[in-house]
Amino acid sequence: MGLGRAVLFGSLATIPGVLLSLVGWILSGSPEEWSTNLWLACYVPFFGCIAAGAMIGWRDERSPDLEV
């Protein structure tokens, strides 16, 4: 269940990742030519959202207060 949920959340997190990358690209001046310093504006938000979604999906939802 954890792996399936992590994959699902990670794939659903691509939508805000794409939007944040687009905003970062626009805020960086929408350059016509790709340069190596654009990884911060385009790659970090995209893969960061995927990683955050996967971590949230992988997390165990059991509450420590309910353990017997």
C-alpha positions as CSV (number, residue, x, y, z in Angstrom):
1,M,0.0,0.0,0.0
2,G,2.8,2.4,0.8
3,L,4.6,2.0,-2.5
4,G,1.4,2.4,-4.5
5,R,0.4,5.5,-2.6
6,A,3.8,7.0,-2.9
7,V,3.8,6.5,-6.7
8,L,0.3,7.9,-6.9
9,F,1.1,11.0,-4.8
10,G,4.4,11.5,-6.6
11,S,2.7,11.4,-10.0
12,L,-0.1,13.7,-8.9
13,A,2.6,16.1,-7.6
14,T,3.8,16.6,-11.1
15,I,1.0,19.0,-11.7
16,P,2.0,21.7,-9.2
17,G,5.6,20.9,-10.1
18,V,5.0,21.9,-13.7
19,L,3.2,25.0,-12.6
20,L,6.0,26.0,-10.2
21,S,8.6,25.4,-12.9
22,L,6.7,27.5,-15.3
23,V,6.5,30.3,-12.8
24,G,10.2,30.0,-12.1
25,W,11.0,30.1,-15.8
26,I,8.8,33.2,-16.2
27,L,10.4,34.9,-13.2
28,S,13.9,34.2,-14.5
29,G,13.1,36.3,-17.5
30,S,11.8,33.6,-20.0
31,P,15.2,33.2,-21.7
32,E,15.1,31.9,-25.2
33,E,18.4,29.9,-24.9
34,W,18.8,27.3,-22.1
35,S,21.7,27.9,-19.7
36,T,22.9,25.8,-16.8
37,N,21.8,28.2,-14.1
38,L,18.1,27.6,-15.1
39,W,18.1,24.2,-13.3
40,L,17.2,26.1,-10.1
41,A,14.2,27.7,-11.7
42,C,13.0,24.7,-13.6
43,Y,14.3,21.4,-12.3
44,V,14.3,22.0,-8.5
45,P,10.5,22.9,-8.2
46,F,9.5,20.0,-10.5
47,F,11.5,17.2,-8.9
48,G,11.1,18.7,-5.4
49,C,7.3,18.4,-5.7
50,I,7.6,14.9,-6.9
51,A,9.9,14.0,-4.0
52,A,7.6,15.7,-1.5
53,G,4.6,13.9,-2.9
54,A,6.4,10.5,-2.8
55,M,7.5,11.2,0.8
56,I,3.9,12.1,1.9
57,G,2.6,9.0,0.2
58,W,5.2,6.7,1.6
59,R,4.6,8.0,5.2
60,D,2.8,5.6,7.5
61,E,-0.5,7.0,8.6
62,R,-0.7,5.0,11.9
63,S,-0.9,7.3,14.9
64,P,1.5,6.4,17.8
65,D,-1.3,7.2,20.2
66,L,-3.5,4.4,18.9
67,E,-0.8,1.6,19.2
68,V,-1.5,-1.1,21.7
